[in-house]
Amino acid sequence: MNKQVIKARDVMHEKHLELDGLATVSEALALMKADKADVVIVKKRDEHDAYGIVLLSDIAKKVLAKNRSAERVNIYEIMSKPVITLEPDLDVRYCARLFERFGLSNAPVVENGQVRGIVSYNELVFQGLCELADS
């Protein structure tokens, strides 16, 4: 039996935002709105650092709900770090299990130390599951 494998690289969306941690939430929001993005990858400071991630839910919980100023909060203050990353060749079934096990909604796909794209439940379900159903 020949089992079709749909990989993270097959479903990821390559367009993503990467910002320096010193960017303000206000700056991040403006770029997120312009790019219709709901996630920002926070760049590494050096080769020994880890990537971070900021979701819209982080902004809602850590800035809006706490009545903090988006102009005065840097994204490094509200990011999750280190972020759990996906290998490009990881089967989407294992991506879904990883999301469930660790409570993720988005994860960057990292290859050779560089973020190549983002996978979310949207990509897993609408691209991964649909492709598996069609096979």
N, CA, C and O atoms as a MOPAC input file, in Angstrom:
PM7 MOZYME 1SCF
protein

 N      0.84900 1    -1.18300 1     0.00000 1
 C      0.00000 1     0.00000 1     0.00000 1
 C      0.89400 1     1.24700 1     0.00000 1
 O      1.84500 1     1.33800 1     0.77700 1
 N      0.58400 1     2.18500 1    -0.86200 1
 C      1.37900 1     3.40500 1    -1.00000 1
 C      0.66500 1     4.54400 1    -0.28400 1
 O     -0.32600 1     5.07300 1    -0.78800 1
 N      1.15900 1     4.92000 1     0.87800 1
 C      0.53500 1     5.97400 1     1.68000 1
 C      1.07400 1     7.33600 1     1.25600 1
 O      2.28600 1     7.55000 1     1.22600 1
 N      0.15900 1     8.26400 1     0.92500 1
 C      0.58200 1     9.60700 1     0.54100 1
 C      0.97600 1    10.39300 1     1.78700 1
 O      0.27000 1    10.37800 1     2.79500 1
 N      2.11500 1    11.08100 1     1.70300 1
 C      2.58700 1    11.90700 1     2.80800 1
 C      2.52200 1    13.36700 1     2.37700 1
 O      3.16300 1    13.76700 1     1.40600 1
 N      1.75000 1    14.14700 1     3.10000 1
 C      1.69000 1    15.59000 1     2.89600 1
 C      2.60200 1    16.19000 1     3.95400 1
 O      2.44400 1    15.91100 1     5.14300 1
 N      3.55500 1    17.01300 1     3.52900 1
 C      4.56500 1    17.55600 1     4.43100 1
 C      4.24100 1    18.99600 1     4.82300 1
 O      3.44600 1    19.67200 1     4.16900 1
 N      4.87100 1    19.44500 1     5.89600 1
 C      4.69700 1    20.82700 1     6.35000 1
 C      5.03000 1    21.80500 1     5.23000 1
 O      4.33700 1    22.81000 1     5.07100 1
 N      6.06500 1    21.53700 1     4.45700 1
 C      6.45300 1    22.42600 1     3.36200 1
 C      5.36400 1    22.51000 1     2.28200 1
 O      5.27500 1    23.50800 1     1.56700 1
 N      4.53900 1    21.46100 1     2.16700 1
 C      3.48000 1    21.43700 1     1.15500 1
 C      2.30000 1    22.32700 1     1.52400 1
 O      1.57000 1    22.78700 1     0.64700 1
 N      2.11000 1    22.57200 1     2.82500 1
 C      0.93400 1    23.33000 1     3.25800 1
 C      1.25900 1    24.69200 1     3.85900 1
 O      0.36000 1    25.51300 1     4.03900 1
 N      2.52700 1    24.94600 1     4.17200 1
 C      2.89300 1    26.21400 1     4.82300 1
 C      2.61200 1    27.39500 1     3.90000 1
 O      2.65800 1    27.27000 1     2.67700 1
 N      2.32200 1    28.54500 1     4.51100 1
 C      2.28400 1    29.76000 1     3.69500 1
 C      3.62800 1    30.45900 1     3.89100 1
 O      4.07200 1    30.69900 1     5.01400 1
 N      4.25400 1    30.77300 1     2.76800 1
 C      5.61400 1    31.29700 1     2.79800 1
 C      5.67900 1    32.75600 1     3.20400 1
 O      6.67400 1    33.19300 1     3.78200 1
 N      4.64200 1    33.51100 1     2.91300 1
 C      4.63800 1    34.93300 1     3.25500 1
 C      4.43000 1    35.06800 1     4.77100 1
 O      3.42900 1    34.60300 1     5.31700 1
 N      5.37300 1    35.69800 1     5.42000 1
 C      5.26600 1    35.89100 1     6.86200 1
 C      6.04300 1    37.13700 1     7.27800 1
 O      6.90500 1    37.62400 1     6.54600 1
 N      5.72300 1    37.63400 1     8.45500 1
 C      6.40600 1    38.80600 1     8.99800 1
 C      7.49000 1    38.36600 1     9.97000 1
 O      7.26000 1    37.52300 1    10.83600 1
 N      8.65900 1    38.94100 1     9.81700 1
 C      9.74000 1    38.76200 1    10.78800 1
 C     10.16700 1    40.14600 1    11.22800 1
 O     10.55100 1    40.97700 1    10.40600 1
 N     10.10000 1    40.39400 1    12.53000 1
 C     10.46100 1    41.69800 1    13.07400 1
 C     11.49600 1    41.54800 1    14.17400 1
 O     11.62500 1    40.49000 1    14.79000 1
 N     12.22900 1    42.62100 1    14.40700 1
 C     13.14200 1    42.70100 1    15.53500 1
 C     12.31300 1    42.82000 1    16.81200 1
 O     11.24800 1    43.43700 1    16.80800 1
 N     12.78800 1    42.24400 1    17.87900 1
 C     12.07300 1    42.28400 1    19.15400 1
 C     11.85800 1    43.67800 1    19.70300 1
 O     10.97300 1    43.87900 1    20.53400 1
 N     12.64700 1    44.64800 1    19.25700 1
 C     12.48700 1    46.01800 1    19.74000 1
 C     11.35700 1    46.77000 1    19.04600 1
 O     11.01500 1    47.87900 1    19.45600 1
 N     10.77900 1    46.19000 1    18.01300 1
 C      9.62000 1    46.82700 1    17.36500 1
 C      8.49900 1    46.95400 1    18.38800 1
 O      8.33100 1    46.08700 1    19.24600 1
 N      7.74400 1    48.02200 1    18.29500 1
 C      6.62600 1    48.19700 1    19.22400 1
 C      5.42600 1    47.39600 1    18.74100 1
 O      5.33500 1    47.01000 1    17.57500 1
 N      4.52000 1    47.16200 1    19.66100 1
 C      3.28300 1    46.47600 1    19.30600 1
 C      2.52600 1    47.28800 1    18.26500 1
 O      1.92600 1    46.72100 1    17.35200 1
 N      2.54700 1    48.58800 1    18.39300 1
 C      1.88700 1    49.46000 1    17.43100 1
 C      2.46800 1    49.27200 1    16.02600 1
 O      1.71700 1    49.17200 1    15.05700 1
 N      3.79200 1    49.22300 1    15.91000 1
 C      4.44300 1    48.99700 1    14.62000 1
 C      4.08500 1    47.61400 1    14.06600 1
 O      3.79600 1    47.46300 1    12.87900 1
 N      4.11000 1    46.62200 1    14.93600 1
 C      3.77400 1    45.26200 1    14.51800 1
 C      2.33900 1    45.18600 1    14.01800 1
 O      2.07000 1    44.56200 1    12.99200 1
 N      1.42400 1    45.81500 1    14.73300 1
 C      0.01400 1    45.79500 1    14.33100 1
 C     -0.19600 1    46.44000 1    12.96700 1
 O     -0.97200 1    45.93500 1    12.15500 1
 N      0.48800 1    47.54800 1    12.70900 1
 C      0.35300 1    48.22400 1    11.41200 1
 C      0.80400 1    47.29800 1    10.28200 1
 O      0.14400 1    47.20800 1     9.24700 1
 N      1.93100 1    46.61100 1    10.48300 1
 C      2.42900 1    45.68400 1     9.46700 1
 C      1.53700 1    44.45300 1     9.34100 1
 O      1.31300 1    43.95600 1     8.23700 1
 N      1.03100 1    43.96200 1    10.46400 1
 C      0.13600 1    42.80900 1    10.43900 1
 C     -1.14300 1    43.14700 1     9.67200 1
 O     -1.63200 1    42.34600 1     8.87600 1
 N     -1.66600 1    44.31700 1     9.91900 1
 C     -2.88700 1    44.74300 1     9.23000 1
 C     -2.63400 1    44.87000 1     7.73100 1
 O     -3.44800 1    44.41800 1     6.92500 1
 N     -1.51700 1    45.48000 1     7.35100 1
 C     -1.18700 1    45.66500 1     5.94100 1
 C     -0.98900 1    44.32600 1     5.22500 1
 O     -1.38100 1    44.17400 1     4.06800 1
 N     -0.38200 1    43.35900 1     5.91400 1
 C     -0.10200 1    42.04800 1     5.32000 1
 C     -1.19600 1    41.01900 1     5.57800 1
 O     -1.10300 1    39.88000 1     5.12000 1
 N     -2.23900 1    41.42200 1     6.31600 1
 C     -3.32100 1    40.50100 1     6.69900 1
 C     -2.74700 1    39.26500 1     7.40900 1
 O     -3.12800 1    38.13000 1     7.12500 1
 N     -1.82600 1    39.52200 1     8.33200 1
 C     -1.15600 1    38.46000 1     9.08500 1
 C     -1.70400 1    38.40800 1    10.51000 1
 O     -2.13300 1    39.42600 1    11.05400 1
 N     -1.68900 1    37.23500 1    11.10200 1
 C     -2.10400 1    37.12200 1    12.49500 1
 C     -0.98300 1    36.59000 1    13.38700 1
 O     -1.21000 1    36.19700 1    14.53100 1
 N      0.23600 1    36.58700 1    12.83200 1
 C      1.39500 1    36.11300 1    13.57500 1
 C      2.63200 1    36.88600 1    13.12300 1
 O      2.77400 1    37.23700 1    11.95200 1
 N      3.52700 1    37.14300 1    14.08900 1
 C      4.81600 1    37.76800 1    13.79600 1
 C      5.90500 1    36.86400 1    14.35900 1
 O      5.83500 1    36.43000 1    15.50900 1
 N      6.90200 1    36.59100 1    13.54400 1
 C      8.07800 1    35.86800 1    14.01900 1
 C      9.07000 1    36.91600 1    14.50600 1
 O      9.37400 1    37.87300 1    13.79300 1
 N      9.57200 1    36.73300 1    15.72000 1
 C     10.56500 1    37.65500 1    16.27200 1
 C     11.93700 1    37.08700 1    15.94400 1
 O     12.26400 1    35.95500 1    16.29900 1
 N     12.73100 1    37.90200 1    15.25800 1
 C     14.04300 1    37.48200 1    14.77100 1
 C     14.99000 1    37.12400 1    15.91900 1
 O     14.86200 1    37.61900 1    17.03900 1
 N     15.92900 1    36.25900 1    15.60200 1
 C     17.01100 1    35.94000 1    16.53400 1
 C     17.92200 1    37.14800 1    16.64900 1
 O     18.11100 1    37.88400 1    15.68100 1
 N     18.49100 1    37.35500 1    17.83600 1
 C     19.45700 1    38.44000 1    18.02400 1
 C     20.84000 1    38.04400 1    17.52400 1
 O     21.61000 1    38.88900 1    17.06600 1
 N     21.14800 1    36.75100 1    17.61600 1
 C     22.42600 1    36.21800 1    17.13200 1
 C     22.24600 1    34.73900 1    16.84500 1
 O     21.15300 1    34.20100 1    17.02400 1
 N     23.30900 1    34.07300 1    16.40000 1
 C     23.18900 1    32.67200 1    15.99600 1
 C     22.90100 1    31.72000 1    17.15500 1
 O     22.49800 1    30.58000 1    16.92700 1
 N     23.10000 1    32.16900 1    18.38800 1
 C     22.84800 1    31.32400 1    19.55100 1
 C     21.47800 1    31.57100 1    20.16800 1
 O     21.11200 1    30.92000 1    21.14700 1
 N     20.72800 1    32.49300 1    19.60900 1
 C     19.40700 1    32.85600 1    20.11100 1
 C     18.35000 1    31.94000 1    19.50400 1
 O     18.65100 1    31.11500 1    18.64100 1
 N     17.12700 1    32.08900 1    19.95700 1
 C     15.98600 1    31.32900 1    19.43200 1
 C     14.96700 1    32.30400 1    18.85000 1
 O     14.92200 1    33.47600 1    19.22300 1
 N     14.15000 1    31.79300 1    17.92700 1
 C     13.06700 1    32.60100 1    17.39100 1
 C     11.98100 1    32.75600 1    18.44500 1
 O     11.81400 1    31.90700 1    19.32100 1
 N     11.24300 1    33.86300 1    18.33900 1
 C     10.07200 1    34.09100 1    19.17300 1
 C      8.86000 1    34.22000 1    18.27400 1
 O      8.98500 1    34.27600 1    17.05100 1
 N      7.67500 1    34.26700 1    18.89100 1
 C      6.44100 1    34.40000 1    18.12400 1
 C      5.46200 1    35.27700 1    18.89700 1
 O      5.36400 1    35.18400 1    20.12100 1
 N      4.74500 1    36.12000 1    18.18200 1
 C      3.68700 1    36.94900 1    18.75800 1
 C      2.42300 1    36.71000 1    17.95000 1
 O      2.41600 1    36.87000 1    16.72900 1
 N      1.36300 1    36.32900 1    18.63200 1
 C      0.05800 1    36.11100 1    18.00800 1
 C     -0.86500 1    37.26900 1    18.35200 1
 O     -0.61100 1    38.01000 1    19.30100 1
 N     -1.92300 1    37.42400 1    17.58900 1
 C     -2.92500 1    38.44500 1    17.92400 1
 C     -3.47200 1    38.21900 1    19.32900 1
 O     -3.75200 1    39.17700 1    20.04900 1
 N     -3.62300 1    36.96600 1    19.71800 1
 C     -4.12600 1    36.67000 1    21.06100 1
 C     -3.16500 1    37.16400 1    22.13700 1
 O     -3.60800 1    37.56100 1    23.21500 1
 N     -1.86000 1    37.14800 1    21.86900 1
 C     -0.87800 1    37.69200 1    22.81500 1
 C     -1.09600 1    39.18700 1    22.99500 1
 O     -1.03700 1    39.70300 1    24.11100 1
 N     -1.34600 1    39.87400 1    21.89300 1
 C     -1.56900 1    41.31800 1    21.94900 1
 C     -2.85200 1    41.61700 1    22.71200 1
 O     -2.89200 1    42.54100 1    23.52400 1
 N     -3.90000 1    40.84000 1    22.45300 1
 C     -5.17300 1    41.04800 1    23.15100 1
 C     -5.02800 1    40.81200 1    24.65500 1
 O     -5.52500 1    41.60100 1    25.45900 1
 N     -4.35000 1    39.72700 1    25.03600 1
 C     -4.22700 1    39.35400 1    26.44700 1
 C     -3.20900 1    40.19100 1    27.21700 1
 O     -3.44100 1    40.54200 1    28.37300 1
 N     -2.08300 1    40.51100 1    26.58100 1
 C     -0.98000 1    41.12700 1    27.30500 1
 C     -0.86700 1    42.63000 1    27.12400 1
 O     -0.11300 1    43.28800 1    27.84100 1
 N     -1.61100 1    43.18000 1    26.16800 1
 C     -1.57400 1    44.62700 1    25.94300 1
 C     -2.96900 1    45.21300 1    26.14200 1
 O     -3.18300 1    46.03000 1    27.03700 1
 N     -3.91100 1    44.79300 1    25.30700 1
 C     -5.26500 1    45.34700 1    25.36500 1
 C     -5.95100 1    45.08500 1    26.70500 1
 O     -6.45900 1    46.01500 1    27.33100 1
 N     -5.97000 1    43.84000 1    27.14600 1
 C     -6.65700 1    43.48700 1    28.39100 1
 C     -6.01000 1    44.11800 1    29.62200 1
 O     -6.67700 1    44.33800 1    30.63300 1
 N     -4.72400 1    44.40700 1    29.53900 1
 C     -4.01400 1    45.00100 1    30.67400 1
 C     -3.88800 1    46.51300 1    30.54900 1
 O     -3.19300 1    47.15700 1    31.33500 1
 N     -4.57300 1    47.07600 1    29.54500 1
 C     -4.61000 1    48.52300 1    29.33200 1
 C     -3.21300 1    49.12600 1    29.19500 1
 O     -2.92600 1    50.19600 1    29.73100 1
 N     -2.35100 1    48.41200 1    28.46400 1
 C     -1.00300 1    48.90500 1    28.20700 1
 C     -0.98800 1    49.64100 1    26.87100 1
 O     -1.82600 1    49.37600 1    26.00900 1
 N     -0.06800 1    50.53800 1    26.69800 1
 C      0.03800 1    51.32300 1    25.47600 1
 C      0.78800 1    50.54000 1    24.39400 1
 O      1.92400 1    50.11500 1    24.60100 1
 N      0.14200 1    50.35400 1    23.24000 1
 C      0.75600 1    49.62900 1    22.12900 1
 C      1.99600 1    50.36200 1    21.60900 1
 O      2.87800 1    49.74300 1    21.01400 1
 N      2.06300 1    51.66900 1    21.83300 1
 C      3.22100 1    52.44900 1    21.39800 1
 C      4.41400 1    52.30400 1    22.34100 1
 O      5.54600 1    52.61900 1    21.97600 1
 N      4.14900 1    51.82400 1    23.55500 1
 C      5.23000 1    51.75200 1    24.55200 1
 C      5.64700 1    50.32400 1    24.89700 1
 O      6.57700 1    50.12400 1    25.67900 1
 N      4.97500 1    49.34400 1    24.32900 1
 C      5.31200 1    47.94600 1    24.60400 1
 C      6.05600 1    47.38700 1    23.39100 1
 O      5.58100 1    47.47600 1    22.25900 1
 N      7.22100 1    46.81500 1    23.64900 1
 C      7.99100 1    46.15800 1    22.58500 1
 C      7.51000 1    44.72100 1    22.44700 1
 O      7.04800 1    44.11600 1    23.41500 1
 N      7.62200 1    44.17900 1    21.23400 1
 C      7.09500 1    42.82800 1    21.04200 1
 C      7.88700 1    41.77300 1    21.81500 1
 O      7.35200 1    40.70800 1    22.12400 1
 N      9.15300 1    42.05200 1    22.13200 1
 C      9.90600 1    41.07600 1    22.92400 1
 C      9.29000 1    40.88900 1    24.31500 1
 O      9.48100 1    39.84600 1    24.93900 1
 N      8.55400 1    41.89100 1    24.80200 1
 C      7.93900 1    41.80800 1    26.12500 1
 C      6.74800 1    40.85600 1    26.16200 1
 O      6.39200 1    40.35600 1    27.22900 1
 N      6.13500 1    40.60100 1    25.02300 1
 C      4.92200 1    39.78100 1    25.00200 1
 C      5.06300 1    38.50400 1    24.18300 1
 O      4.11600 1    37.72400 1    24.09000 1
 N      6.23200 1    38.28000 1    23.58800 1
 C      6.41400 1    37.11200 1    22.72300 1
 C      6.53400 1    35.82900 1    23.53300 1
 O      6.81800 1    35.84800 1    24.73000 1
 N      6.31200 1    34.72200 1    22.85000 1
 C      6.61100 1    33.40300 1    23.39200 1
 C      7.94400 1    32.98800 1    22.78400 1
 O      8.14300 1    33.06600 1    21.57200 1
 N      8.85100 1    32.54600 1    23.65000 1
 C     10.18800 1    32.21000 1    23.18200 1
 C     10.79900 1    31.19100 1    24.12400 1
 O     10.68000 1    31.36800 1    25.33600 1
 N     11.43000 1    30.16100 1    23.65800 1
 C     11.62100 1    29.79700 1    22.26100 1
 C     10.33000 1    29.24400 1    21.66400 1
 O      9.49700 1    28.67300 1    22.36900 1
 N     10.18400 1    29.42100 1    20.37800 1
 C      9.00600 1    28.93600 1    19.67700 1
 C      9.26800 1    27.49600 1    19.22800 1
 O     10.39000 1    27.14100 1    18.86500 1
 N      8.23200 1    26.68800 1    19.25900 1
 C      8.33400 1    25.32000 1    18.75300 1
 C      8.26200 1    25.40000 1    17.23100 1
 O      7.33000 1    25.97500 1    16.67000 1
 N      9.25300 1    24.81800 1    16.57700 1
 C      9.33300 1    24.89800 1    15.11700 1
 C      9.04500 1    23.54200 1    14.48000 1
 O      9.09200 1    22.50100 1    15.13600 1
 N      8.74900 1    23.58700 1    13.19800 1
 C      8.48000 1    22.38000 1    12.42300 1
 C      9.57900 1    22.17400 1    11.39600 1
 O     10.10500 1    23.13300 1    10.83200 1
 N      9.91600 1    20.92800 1    11.16200 1
 C     10.81900 1    20.57100 1    10.06300 1
 C      9.99500 1    20.59700 1     8.77600 1
 O      8.82700 1    20.20800 1     8.79300 1
 N     10.56900 1    21.04100 1     7.67300 1
 C      9.81300 1    21.12100 1     6.42400 1
 C      9.24800 1    19.78600 1     5.94400 1
 O      8.19800 1    19.75500 1     5.30200 1
 N      9.93300 1    18.68400 1     6.24700 1
 C      9.48800 1    17.37700 1     5.76200 1
 C      8.62500 1    16.60700 1     6.75900 1
 O      8.34700 1    15.42500 1     6.55500 1
 N      8.20000 1    17.26800 1     7.83300 1
 C      7.34800 1    16.61900 1     8.82500 1
 C      5.95700 1    16.38100 1     8.25400 1
 O      5.35500 1    17.29400 1     7.68700 1
 N      5.44400 1    15.17000 1     8.39900 1
 C      4.10100 1    14.79400 1     7.95300 1
 C      3.06600 1    15.66800 1     8.66900 1
 O      3.17900 1    15.90000 1     9.87300 1
 N      2.06000 1    16.15100 1     7.93600 1
 C      1.06000 1    17.03400 1     8.55000 1
 C      0.28700 1    16.35500 1     9.68100 1
 O     -0.24000 1    17.03100 1    10.56300 1
 N      0.22000 1    15.03600 1     9.65900 1
 C     -0.44500 1    14.31600 1    10.76100 1
 C      0.30400 1    14.55900 1    12.07600 1
 O     -0.30500 1    14.74000 1    13.13000 1
 N      1.64200 1    14.55700 1    11.98700 1
 C      2.45200 1    14.80600 1    13.17500 1
 C      2.42600 1    16.28800 1    13.55500 1
 O      2.52400 1    16.63100 1    14.73300 1
 N      2.29500 1    17.15500 1    12.56600 1
 C      2.12400 1    18.58000 1    12.86500 1
 C      0.86800 1    18.78200 1    13.71000 1
 O      0.89200 1    19.49200 1    14.71500 1
 N     -0.22100 1    18.15500 1    13.29500 1
 C     -1.49200 1    18.28700 1    14.02200 1
 C     -1.36700 1    17.73800 1    15.44300 1
 O     -1.90700 1    18.32000 1    16.38400 1
 N     -0.65900 1    16.62300 1    15.60200 1
 C     -0.45900 1    16.04900 1    16.93600 1
 C      0.38600 1    16.98100 1    17.80400 1
 O      0.10900 1    17.15600 1    18.99000 1
 N      1.40700 1    17.57200 1    17.20900 1
 C      2.25800 1    18.51800 1    17.93200 1
 C      1.44500 1    19.72800 1    18.38100 1
 O      1.57600 1    20.17400 1    19.52000 1
 N      0.60400 1    20.26200 1    17.49000 1
 C     -0.25500 1    21.40200 1    17.82600 1
 C     -1.14200 1    21.05200 1    19.01100 1
 O     -1.26300 1    21.83200 1    19.95500 1
 N     -1.76300 1    19.87700 1    18.96200 1
 C     -2.68100 1    19.46900 1    20.03000 1
 C     -1.93800 1    19.25100 1    21.34000 1
 O     -2.38600 1    19.70800 1    22.39200 1
 N     -0.83000 1    18.57100 1    21.28400 1
 C     -0.08200 1    18.22300 1    22.49400 1
 C      0.46400 1    19.45000 1    23.21500 1
 O      0.49300 1    19.47700 1    24.44600 1
 N      0.89800 1    20.46800 1    22.46800 1
 C      1.52300 1    21.63300 1    23.08500 1
 C      0.65100 1    22.88700 1    23.04300 1
 O      1.11400 1    23.96800 1    23.40700 1
 N     -0.59600 1    22.76200 1    22.60800 1
 C     -1.51200 1    23.89600 1    22.60800 1
 C     -1.12800 1    24.98200 1    21.61800 1
 O     -1.32300 1    26.16700 1    21.88700 1
 N     -0.58400 1    24.58500 1    20.47600 1
 C     -0.16500 1    25.55000 1    19.46400 1
 C     -1.30500 1    25.88000 1    18.51400 1
 O     -2.23000 1    25.08800 1    18.33800 1
 N     -1.23100 1    27.04200 1    17.91200 1
 C     -2.15300 1    27.38500 1    16.83200 1
 C     -1.37900 1    27.73700 1    15.56700 1
 O     -1.93600 1    27.70900 1    14.47000 1
 N     -0.10800 1    28.06500 1    15.71600 1
 C      0.78400 1    28.40800 1    14.59800 1
 C      2.18300 1    27.93300 1    14.94600 1
 O      2.56400 1    27.89000 1    16.11500 1
 N      2.94100 1    27.57700 1    13.92400 1
 C      4.34000 1    27.21300 1    14.13600 1
 C      5.13500 1    27.54900 1    12.87300 1
 O      4.67500 1    27.29900 1    11.75900 1
 N      6.32200 1    28.11200 1    13.05100 1
 C      7.16900 1    28.37900 1    11.89200 1
 C      7.83100 1    27.09900 1    11.39200 1
 O      8.15900 1    26.19900 1    12.16400 1
 N      8.01400 1    27.04900 1    10.08000 1
 C      8.75500 1    25.96500 1     9.45100 1
 C     10.17600 1    26.49200 1     9.26000 1
 O     10.39100 1    27.49100 1     8.57300 1
 N     11.14400 1    25.81000 1     9.87700 1
 C     12.53100 1    26.27300 1     9.85200 1
 C     13.39700 1    25.25000 1     9.11900 1
 O     13.36800 1    24.05200 1     9.40300 1
 N     14.16600 1    25.77300 1     8.16500 1
 C     15.08600 1    24.94300 1     7.39800 1
 C     16.42000 1    25.66100 1     7.31600 1
 O     16.47500 1    26.83700 1     6.95600 1
 N     17.49000 1    24.96200 1     7.64600 1
 C     18.83600 1    25.54100 1     7.64500 1
 C     18.91500 1    26.81800 1     8.47800 1
 O     19.59400 1    27.77200 1     8.09900 1
 N     18.22400 1    26.83000 1     9.60500 1
 C     18.26600 1    27.96100 1    10.52600 1
 C     17.44600 1    29.17300 1    10.11600 1
 O     17.49900 1    30.20300 1    10.78900 1
 N     16.68100 1    29.07500 1     9.01900 1
 C     15.88600 1    30.19700 1     8.52600 1
 C     14.40700 1    29.82900 1     8.50100 1
 O     14.04800 1    28.70100 1     8.16400 1
 N     13.55000 1    30.78600 1     8.86000 1
 C     12.11200 1    30.56000 1     8.78000 1
 C     11.72000 1    30.58000 1     7.30900 1
 O     11.97600 1    31.55300 1     6.60100 1
 N     11.10300 1    29.50700 1     6.86100 1
 C     10.67800 1    29.38700 1     5.45600 1
 C      9.18800 1    29.63700 1     5.27700 1
 O      8.73700 1    29.96000 1     4.17800 1
 N      8.42000 1    29.48700 1     6.36100 1
 C      6.98200 1    29.69200 1     6.27200 1
 C      6.32300 1    29.44800 1     7.60700 1
 O      6.98800 1    29.19000 1     8.61000 1
 N      4.99400 1    29.53200 1     7.60500 1
 C      4.19300 1    29.34000 1     8.81500 1
 C      3.11100 1    28.30400 1     8.52400 1
 O      2.51800 1    28.29700 1     7.44500 1
 N      2.86400 1    27.44100 1     9.48600 1
 C      1.75700 1    26.49400 1     9.40600 1
 C      0.80200 1    26.81000 1    10.54300 1
 O      1.21900 1    27.01600 1    11.68300 1
 N     -0.48000 1    26.84600 1    10.22100 1
 C     -1.51800 1    27.02800 1    11.23300 1
 C     -2.55400 1    25.92600 1    11.03800 1
 O     -2.45500 1    25.13700 1    10.09900 1
 N     -3.54300 1    25.87100 1    11.92200 1
 C     -4.61700 1    24.90600 1    11.75700 1
 C     -5.30200 1    25.08600 1    10.40900 1
 O     -5.74100 1    24.11000 1     9.80000 1
 N     -5.39500 1    26.31200 1     9.94500 1
 C     -6.03200 1    26.58900 1     8.65700 1
 C     -5.35300 1    25.78800 1     7.54400 1
 O     -6.02800 1    25.12200 1     6.75800 1
 N     -4.02700 1    25.85000 1     7.47800 1
 C     -3.29900 1    25.11200 1     6.45000 1
 C     -3.39800 1    23.60000 1     6.66700 1
 O     -3.55300 1    22.84000 1     5.71100 1
 N     -3.30900 1    23.17300 1     7.91900 1
 C     -3.38100 1    21.74500 1     8.19800 1
 C     -4.70000 1    21.14800 1     7.73900 1
 O     -4.73000 1    20.08000 1     7.12700 1
 N     -5.78800 1    21.84100 1     8.03700 1
 C     -7.10500 1    21.30100 1     7.72200 1
 C     -7.47300 1    21.50900 1     6.25400 1
 O     -7.81800 1    20.55300 1     5.56000 1
 N     -7.40100 1    22.75100 1     5.78200 1
 C     -7.88700 1    23.04100 1     4.44100 1
 C     -6.96200 1    22.55300 1     3.33800 1
 O     -7.42400 1    22.27600 1     2.23100 1
 N     -5.66900 1    22.44200 1     3.61300 1
 C     -4.76600 1    21.94000 1     2.57500 1
 C     -4.34900 1    20.50800 1     2.86100 1
 O     -4.45600 1    19.64300 1     1.99200 1
 N     -3.87700 1    20.25500 1     4.06700 1
 C     -3.39800 1    18.91400 1     4.40700 1
 C     -4.49000 1    17.86700 1     4.38900 1
 O     -4.34800 1    16.84500 1     3.71800 1
 N     -5.57100 1    18.09500 1     5.10300 1
 C     -6.64600 1    17.10600 1     5.19300 1
 C     -7.35900 1    16.96000 1     3.85700 1
 O     -7.71600 1    15.85000 1     3.46100 1
 N     -7.56500 1    18.06000 1     3.16900 1
 C     -8.22800 1    17.99000 1     1.85800 1
 C     -7.39500 1    17.20600 1     0.85900 1
 O     -7.94200 1    16.42900 1     0.07500 1
 N     -6.08000 1    17.39600 1     0.87300 1
 C     -5.20800 1    16.64300 1    -0.04400 1
 C     -5.20400 1    15.16700 1     0.30300 1
 O     -5.19000 1    14.31900 1    -0.58900 1
 N     -5.21500 1    14.84800 1     1.60600 1
 C     -5.26000 1    13.44600 1     2.01200 1
 C     -6.58100 1    12.81100 1     1.61700 1
 O     -6.61800 1    11.65100 1     1.20600 1
 N     -7.68000 1    13.57700 1     1.74100 1
 C     -9.00700 1    13.04800 1     1.38300 1
 C     -9.10400 1    12.80200 1    -0.12100 1
 O     -9.78000 1    11.86900 1    -0.55400 1
 N     -8.43600 1    13.63100 1    -0.91600 1
 C     -8.49500 1    13.49000 1    -2.37100 1
 C     -7.65100 1    12.34200 1    -2.88900 1
 O     -7.82200 1    11.91000 1    -4.02900 1
 N     -6.73800 1    11.84200 1    -2.06000 1
 C     -5.86100 1    10.76200 1    -2.54400 1
 C     -6.48000 1     9.39600 1    -2.34900 1
 O     -5.87100 1     8.38700 1    -2.70300 1

